[in-house]
Amino acid sequence: MGLAAAPSPTGQLSRVLRTVALLERRGYALPARRLGEFCLGGPISTLEVRFAVAASGGKLQESAGLVVGAGLAARAPRIRRRADEHAAAAAAYLPETLGFARRLVACCPYVLSVSIAGSLASGGFRESDDVDLNLVVEDGRRHLAYVAVNLLAYLHALRFRGKPVDDSTRRPLAPRLMTLNLVLERAQCFPLVRQDADMAFELLQSVPVFGTAFLHGVIAANPGLSEAFPQLAELRAPVEILPRRRLPPALFPRWLDRPSRAVGASAWRYMQWTRRRSPEALARVAFVRETMRPYTLFEKA
């Protein structure tokens, strides 16, 4: 009996290389099976990932159980340790995150969707990390949402003053725990100015917990996202939070966004000032802001 023909890596190598590069820009890597699930252009099998690694001429390798580029190989063991510690660290903070999101949605009726992003969503969360949230809000409420999230997050963090911190999450009185990663207004979504692979992956690796149906509408209205990652069609919420009641929308007229912008800008400048002695924290903020353009709230620190 003859051997089955092995799948050719030719059609997959470019996609695997680009996916690994996209992950590395965000500072992490995935095992072959997970990399196949998140592959740019659509999922491929673990075997196809490994054929692509073998055909890469040394551009890719498996190190510490992760598929990495040559430039990240030395950091693979540290990335793997973070991934291995994720389950224990996330178990403590995921219920708190869902509770915070429920309070946010109840207090802010202009919020259309909430997704968990960052390390808590991608699988590398550790106790010193903060929790990143992505929001979509009604038009004219982006800065209002920024102020609301930061105010609620500060009050929430007072209960976690003993939480381990690093240069990014250290603050006076209370740690930085819940933070806003990306906030879009409804009109910015139809269509999105950016429908590139990085923006599509931001949606793919996030975990929706409120407004999932709205996010499916955003994906459907922006075909470039699904062209980059067809997996977005399967975006699901493991848990959809359902607040018992929400404050009346009339309490939050659009004119509140202008004073909120001034307050938010001051808070942003202060946050940057607290990081002034940490080049690593400042570089991380600069990277995140660059990947979010043109959707950043404050163009100058």
Residue pairs with C-beta under 8 A, 6 or more apart in sequence:
6 51
7 45
7 47
7 48
7 51
8 51
9 48
9 51
9 52
9 54
9 55
10 55
12 39
12 44
12 48
12 49
12 51
12 52
13 52
13 55
13 56
15 39
15 40
15 41
15 44
15 52
16 35
16 39
16 44
16 49
16 52
16 53
16 56
16 60
16 67
17 52
17 56
17 59
17 60
17 69
18 40
18 197
19 35
19 38
19 39
19 40
20 29
20 35
20 60
20 67
20 68
20 69
21 69
22 40
22 197
22 198
22 201
23 29
23 30
23 35
23 38
24 68
24 69
24 71
24 72
25 198
25 287
25 291
26 122
27 79
28 79
28 82
28 83
28 119
28 122
28 123
28 124
29 35
29 66
29 67
29 68
29 72
29 76
29 79
30 38
30 66
30 67
31 65
31 66
31 67
32 46
32 49
32 50
32 53
32 62
32 67
33 46
33 49
35 49
35 67
36 43
36 44
36 45
36 46
36 48
36 49
37 43
37 231
38 201
38 204
38 205
38 229
38 231
39 49
40 197
40 228
40 229
41 228
41 229
41 230
42 229
42 230
42 231
43 231
49 67
50 62
52 60
53 60
53 61
53 62
53 67
58 70
59 69
59 70
60 67
60 68
60 69
60 70
61 67
61 68
61 70
61 73
62 68
63 73
63 76
63 77
64 76
64 77
64 79
64 80
65 80
66 76
66 79
66 80
66 83
68 75
68 76
68 79
72 79
79 124
82 119
82 124
82 125
82 126
83 123
83 124
85 126
86 119
86 123
86 124
86 125
86 126
89 125
89 126
89 127
89 129
90 120
90 125
92 127
93 120
93 125
93 127
93 131
94 120
96 156
97 116
97 120
97 131
97 178
98 209
98 239
98 241
100 131
100 152
100 153
100 156
100 178
101 114
101 116
101 133
101 209
101 210
101 241
102 241
102 243
103 152
103 156
103 243
104 111
104 114
104 148
104 149
104 152
105 111
105 114
105 210
105 241
105 243
105 246
106 243
106 244
106 245
106 246
106 247
107 148
107 152
107 246
107 247
108 137
108 144
108 145
108 148
108 247
108 252
109 246
109 247
109 248
109 249
109 251
109 252
110 137
110 138
110 141
110 144
110 145
110 249
110 252
111 135
111 136
111 137
111 145
111 210
111 211
112 135
112 136
112 137
112 138
112 186
112 211
112 214
113 134
113 135
113 136
113 208
113 210
113 211
113 212
113 214
113 215
114 133
114 134
114 135
114 208
114 209
114 210
114 211
114 241
115 121
115 133
115 134
115 135
115 203
115 206
115 207
115 208
115 209
115 215
116 131
116 132
116 133
116 134
116 206
116 207
116 209
117 132
117 133
117 134
117 181
117 182
117 202
117 205
117 206
117 207
118 125
118 129
118 130
118 131
118 132
118 181
119 125
119 126
119 129
119 132
120 129
120 131
120 132
121 132
121 205
121 206
121 207
122 205
127 163
127 164
128 163
128 164
128 165
128 166
128 169
129 166
129 169
130 168
130 169
130 175
130 176
130 177
130 178
130 179
131 177
131 178
131 179
132 179
132 180
132 181
133 149
133 178
133 179
133 180
133 181
134 181
134 182
134 183
134 202
134 206
135 145
135 149
135 180
135 182
135 183
135 184
136 183
136 184
136 185
136 186
136 189
136 211
136 214
136 215
136 218
137 144
137 145
137 183
137 184
137 185
137 186
138 185
138 186
138 249
139 185
139 186
139 187
139 254
140 185
140 254
140 257
141 185
141 252
141 254
141 256
141 257
142 183
142 184
142 185
142 257
142 297
143 257
143 258
143 260
143 261
143 263
143 264
143 297
144 252
144 256
144 257
144 260
145 180
145 183
146 180
146 183
146 260
146 264
146 297
147 260
147 263
147 264
147 267
149 178
149 179
149 180
150 180
150 264
150 267
152 178
153 176
153 177
153 178
153 179
154 174
156 177
156 178
157 163
157 171
157 174
157 175
157 176
157 177
157 178
158 173
158 174
160 174
160 175
160 177
161 173
161 174
161 175
163 169
163 175
163 177
165 171
165 175
165 176
166 281
167 275
167 278
167 280
167 281
168 176
168 275
168 278
168 281
168 284
168 285
169 175
169 176
169 177
170 176
170 274
171 271
171 274
172 274
181 288
181 292
182 202
182 292
182 295
183 295
183 297
184 192
184 295
188 295
189 218
189 221
189 222
190 218
190 221
191 221
191 222
192 199
192 218
192 222
192 224
192 225
193 294
194 294
194 295
195 222
195 223
195 224
195 225
195 227
195 228
196 224
196 228
197 228
197 229
198 291
199 225
200 224
200 225
200 226
200 228
200 229
200 232
201 228
201 229
202 291
203 215
203 218
203 219
203 225
203 232
203 235
204 229
204 231
204 232
204 235
207 237
207 238
208 215
208 235
208 236
208 237
208 240
209 237
209 238
209 239
209 240
209 241
210 237
210 240
210 241
212 235
212 236
212 237
212 240
215 235
216 235
219 225
219 226
219 232
219 233
219 235
225 232
226 232
226 233
264 297
264 298
265 298
268 297
268 298
268 301
269 301
272 282
272 285
272 301
275 281
275 282
275 285
276 282
289 296
